[in-house]
Amino acid sequence: MRAVVQRVTSAEVKIDGNSVGKIDKGFLVLLGVTHSDTMKDVEWLANKIKGLRVFEDEEGKMNLGLDDIKGDILIVSQFTLYGNCLKGKRPSFIEAARPEVAIPLYEKFIETFKTFGLNKVEHGVFGADMKVSLLNDGPVTLIVDTPEK
């Protein structure tokens, strides 16, 4: 699995002009799934992201996590994170998992965050044409991949 984690002061995802997920301070997570990903990867990645200490403490150091700031999370599926741009001008997406593999893992990822007791867990709609807006805080943007198998 691959995640782009952005520290935000706000983020929102809309479908056909209607808001389907909106958060305040926390993380916007763009999530990609590949063929070999498993439920074990979901657990590992969710725990890694939840534990990231990238919010500033009273001394201005990135030392606080989502729990510490009572932060929100907005999770958006994004198969293009597995796009390969090495050859030609048109990316290849063959490393992105098909929906029958990706959807259950994406849904489990969302459910895992709901068990963490965060302030708010919001998400987009898998496969939908979504418009994502955010106010990146910092900016702080991290790419987190699950360990090689």
C-alpha angles and dihedrals in degrees: 000000000000127000133187105205118197124188104224140181087208140353137178138185122206133189117198089348094306121116112238097169133016133171141176124213114356139064134332105202121196105198129202126186127202131197098265097049119121140184086268088062090051092054094045095048095044092051092046093052094044090053097049110124103208103128118099122254125210090283093054094252122134094247107123131087134206092276093052094054096035087239133181131231131213115193120199125180114232119176091181089077084081093051114131114213100175097104126048127334100289116074119236116228099188091118091061113096119247115251093258088063100031102046097061091047093047091049092047089051090055092045091050091057090049089059091056092072096234121168094254134357114193131168146183127240118270112247095005125129098252133184110213122195126182144165103223111214114220088346094271115170125162133183113215121187126185114247119278113266 
